[in-house]
């Protein structure tokens, strides 16, 4: 019996020693878990406590000196409790709601006659319900902008006949609060040109009733055509490289008789010089008429067109889709023309605008402002 008691005492002593050894090992270096947060190993020194951690992350750790290892409740990090994150979400939602709210804008509130404005509408559910009333008497058509979600743009050209003054543009409908913009049109003066030409040429073209009737029946319908697809992308190029001998919008007198305004620019070029498409587009017309000779009309989308007249020959036909810089014909002197040159025009549904503006300005960048 004494032997058995002695063995029991030795076993108990050994078990106590083993527990003390494990406890010492845990305190000196092993990781331990409190609640649901794992405490990284401290250094070799027990003095390296949570106070040595960066101040901005200290609260994310558990203070071992205050933790109750028997408490089964999980430790919740202080940056996700309360309603702090809820407030951020609410603010973000309001910002997103505001940015997606229906709104309308105009590219500028001042303009020269012969230039164009852009109307931009975004965030509307039914674009067909949106109307653009304006004092310019132009019917604005809004088309989807493929580069921006739920955004529509439309041209509002200002004719070179428009007098100086203030004009109102009101955009409403489709959930929009009515927005009225006042546009100041400058008093820009266009130059006057006096031409003296052969009477035979004048009588067979600009003074010829048959030639005028043909132009009205064949060419005028092209002006009003509208394609909601956008072909153009970026700035336009000049169809030929050459000096300008007749400016856009000039008031013209031929043999002392007042004629129509010059609706484009005349570019100097030698006979037979290749003529290039000013931008991507679809050919609406390619043919010969007495007044303007061999003529090409290209639709660039949203009713924006470019016109090329008096050519010697043509390289495209109606329905062709062309790329910027593609050759569409050669410089000539057909129709009402006193010598080889390239007559280059631009229009938006029947209203002529300065074609040089298309070369100098990226329309898409302007519309996005």
Buried (B, 14 or more C-beta within 10 A) or exposed (E): EEEEEEEEEEEEEEEEEEEEEEEEEEEEEEEEEBBEBEBEEBEEEEEEEBEEBEEEEEEBBBEEEEBEEEEEEEBEEEEEEEEEEEEEEEEEEEEEEEEEEBBBBBBBEEBBBBBBBBBBBBBBEEBEEBBBEBBBEBBBBBBBBEEBEBBBBBBBBBBBEBEEEEBEBBBBBBBBEEBEBEBEBBEBEBEEBEBEBEEEBBEBBBBBEEBBEBBEEBBEEBBEBBBEEBBBBEBBBBBBEBEBEBBBBBBBBBBEEEBEBBBBBBBBBEEEBBBBBBBBBBBBBBEBBBBBBBBBBBBBBBBBBBBBBBBBEBBBEEEBEBEBEBEBBBBBBBBBBEEBBBBBBBBBBBBBBBBBBBBEBBBBEBBBE
